[in-house]
């Protein structure tokens, strides 16, 4: 579950708690400013929470592959990886390692541009699928 969905879920729970706690038992409380403003805040939290929960995480790498837009610019590839929630470690001599959890799924070279359309495609495919570009048994 993505961070946005978790935050959305929490907002919905808070909104429901406010609405439940704001229910008046007697008629004497109806129409007070505090009651009305809390209800408005609860409705806003509920709507924002539902929007966050319903948003689909975009797969920028897959969109790039589908459109045939293979960027060879390494900064753009790193930006795509970050936007998709991957961790990047730029401290390696061979390039920027892209992590999904603890596993390295691909390496973006340190050069300004990636050489070869096939290499760019493999990097984008790894970002799109979340699966490693390395063969099984290869030490990363």
C-alpha positions as CSV (number, residue, x, y, z in Angstrom):
1,X,0.0,0.0,0.0
2,X,1.5,3.4,-1.0
3,X,2.1,6.2,1.5
4,X,-0.7,8.3,-0.1
5,X,-3.2,5.5,0.4
6,X,-2.2,5.0,4.0
7,X,-2.6,8.7,4.6
8,X,-6.0,8.7,2.9
9,X,-7.1,5.8,5.0
10,X,-6.0,7.6,8.2
11,X,-7.9,10.8,7.1
12,X,-11.0,8.8,6.5
13,X,-10.8,7.2,10.0
14,X,-10.2,10.6,11.6
15,X,-13.2,12.0,9.7
16,X,-15.5,9.2,10.8
17,X,-14.3,9.6,14.4
18,X,-15.1,13.3,14.3
19,X,-18.5,12.8,12.8
20,X,-19.4,10.1,15.3
21,X,-18.1,12.1,18.3
22,X,-20.0,15.2,17.0
23,X,-23.4,13.6,17.0
24,X,-25.7,15.5,19.4
25,X,-27.6,13.5,21.9
26,X,-30.0,16.4,22.8
27,X,-31.5,19.0,20.5
28,X,-29.9,21.8,22.5
29,X,-26.6,21.5,20.7
30,X,-27.9,21.7,17.1
31,X,-26.8,24.7,15.1
32,X,-23.9,25.7,17.3
33,X,-20.8,27.1,15.5
34,X,-18.5,24.5,17.0
35,X,-20.7,21.6,15.9
36,X,-21.1,23.0,12.3
37,X,-17.4,23.7,11.9
38,X,-16.3,20.3,13.1
39,X,-18.8,18.7,10.7
40,X,-17.4,20.7,7.8
41,X,-13.8,19.7,8.8
42,X,-14.8,16.1,9.0
43,X,-16.5,16.2,5.6
44,X,-13.4,17.8,4.0
45,X,-11.1,15.2,5.7
46,X,-13.4,12.4,4.4
47,X,-13.3,13.7,0.8
48,X,-9.5,14.3,0.8
49,X,-9.0,10.8,2.3
50,X,-11.2,9.1,-0.2
51,X,-9.4,10.9,-3.1
52,X,-6.0,9.9,-1.8
53,X,-7.1,6.3,-1.3
54,X,-8.6,6.1,-4.8
55,X,-5.6,7.5,-6.7
56,X,-3.8,5.0,-8.8
57,X,0.0,5.2,-8.6
58,X,1.3,6.1,-12.0
59,X,3.9,3.9,-13.6
60,X,6.0,6.6,-15.4
61,X,8.4,4.0,-16.8
62,X,5.7,2.0,-18.4
63,X,4.1,5.1,-19.9
64,X,7.5,6.0,-21.4
65,X,7.8,2.5,-22.9
66,X,4.2,2.5,-24.2
67,X,4.7,5.9,-25.9
68,X,8.1,4.9,-27.3
69,X,9.8,7.8,-25.5
70,X,13.1,6.3,-24.4
71,X,15.1,9.1,-22.7
72,X,18.8,8.5,-22.6
73,X,19.3,11.4,-20.1
74,X,20.4,9.8,-16.9
75,X,18.9,12.6,-14.8
76,X,15.5,12.0,-16.3
77,X,15.8,8.2,-15.6
78,X,16.7,9.0,-12.0
79,X,13.7,11.4,-11.7
80,X,11.4,8.6,-13.1
81,X,12.8,6.2,-10.5
82,X,12.3,8.6,-7.6
83,X,8.8,9.5,-8.7
84,X,7.9,5.8,-8.7
85,X,9.1,5.4,-5.1
86,X,12.4,3.6,-5.6
87,X,15.5,4.3,-3.4
88,X,18.6,5.6,-5.2
89,X,22.2,5.2,-4.1
90,X,24.5,7.4,-6.2
91,X,27.7,6.5,-4.2
92,X,28.8,3.7,-6.5
93,X,31.6,3.9,-9.1
94,X,29.6,1.9,-11.7
95,X,26.5,4.1,-11.5
96,X,23.4,4.9,-9.5
97,X,21.9,1.7,-8.0
98,X,18.1,1.6,-8.0
99,X,16.6,-0.3,-5.0
100,X,13.2,-1.9,-4.5
101,X,13.4,-2.6,-0.8
102,X,16.9,-4.1,-0.3
103,X,17.2,-5.5,-3.8
104,X,19.0,-3.7,-6.6
105,X,16.7,-3.8,-9.7
106,X,18.9,-1.8,-12.1
107,X,21.9,0.5,-12.3
108,X,21.7,3.9,-14.1
109,X,25.1,4.8,-15.5
110,X,27.0,7.8,-14.1
111,X,27.4,9.4,-17.6
112,X,25.2,12.3,-18.7
113,X,23.5,10.1,-21.3
114,X,23.0,6.3,-21.5
115,X,24.6,4.7,-24.5
116,X,22.3,2.4,-26.6
117,X,18.6,2.3,-26.9
118,X,18.5,-1.3,-25.7
119,X,20.2,-0.3,-22.4
120,X,17.6,2.5,-21.9
121,X,14.8,0.1,-22.6
122,X,16.1,-2.5,-20.1
123,X,16.4,0.2,-17.4
124,X,12.8,1.4,-18.1
125,X,11.5,-2.2,-18.1
126,X,13.1,-2.8,-14.7
127,X,11.6,0.4,-13.3
128,X,8.2,-0.5,-14.8
129,X,8.1,-4.0,-13.5
130,X,10.1,-3.7,-10.3
131,X,12.0,-6.8,-11.3
132,X,15.8,-6.9,-11.5
133,X,17.6,-6.6,-14.8
134,X,20.3,-8.9,-13.4
135,X,20.4,-12.6,-14.1
136,X,19.6,-15.0,-11.2
137,X,22.6,-15.8,-9.1
138,X,24.4,-12.6,-10.2
139,X,25.9,-10.8,-7.1
140,X,24.8,-7.2,-6.8
